[in-house]
């Protein structure tokens, strides 16, 4: 049985002060897990020589694979490369392939190349250079006593390209596990994790030792993840899916999907499958629902557009909602959300319309409804479904949650029974 251990080290002061959220280590851990490589630790350190050396010195004895991201740029605070060069006893030399690549990148961008950029082509003479197809900073792979230490840029899209194109296949060959790992997911909405746990406690207790259940909550939704390990992948998959199906049947009234996809993708797939289009009239979410949907490749097939009718006057002037109706019902109300959904359908010529209005945080200019009051209406041919929600987070989280709720509500609206 393979028991490869990995440690991920992210480098950057911006990570330690919370200026940037570390998404790199989460993504890397997911990819390693697919290969059966266990992540023992995830560590963040600052941009100092001592911090990097201390983290590396402690990691190497404990793991077979150490992955570092960050600190490979062309500025003075990017010190990872010279620190690693010194640590592994090498010297910096110009790599002609990297130099040609950097020169060509600047030529294509029609930008002058300066000495600082040229220095990106300098790499330790005792490392294997990892090509960076998306940027100027090459990766570096060092080997010490059979262990691999890999340094990659901190820019996420550069790191991911290098991992996908070069390193993951190499890791599979060098460290790939003979042990199968199978994950299956159950996405639910509208019930807290403690209540779900009560409902399925007997099913959870009946799980064999090699299958584990994790609860992954987010506002208004909980993902249940089953993870099984074994030597026979086909038999393991069948077993995990059997237990997944038992749990899914128990929580059927809260079930959204048996896939590990964000709700916007589930909605997009359902719209495309049914050849439906959707249009939006957003107030409190300020276009965020449209942003989520247009992050999906091919969204033009189902997304007609969005109207951000944030101000009360915009609801009258653009959507055509009579001022008298707004005055009577209040701008944050079920009636106005429904008017918005119907206007979105009509103005954008879509099959489905979403209207959302609410108050995310205290504001003297807004409706006097309690903070966190949200109304969402979904309108389709011959049917309208409107719901009221009361959120209890800060402004940013209320906006995120309201967006997710609108997407879930639209998904439920068009999902076949």
Beta strands, then each sheet from edge to edge (+ up, - down):
strand 1: 5-11
strand 2: 38-45
strand 3: 65-69
strand 4: 92-94
strand 5: 122-124
strand 6: 128-130
strand 7: 139-144
strand 8: 147-152
strand 9: 180-189
strand 10: 211-218
strand 11: 221-230
strand 12: 255-257
strand 13: 278-282
strand 14: 303-308
strand 15: 352-358
strand 16: 373-380
strand 17: 383-390
sheet 1: 2+ 1+ 3+ 8+ 7- 6+
sheet 2: 4+ 5-
sheet 3: 10+ 11- 9+ 12-
sheet 4: 14+ 13+ 15+ 16- 17+
end
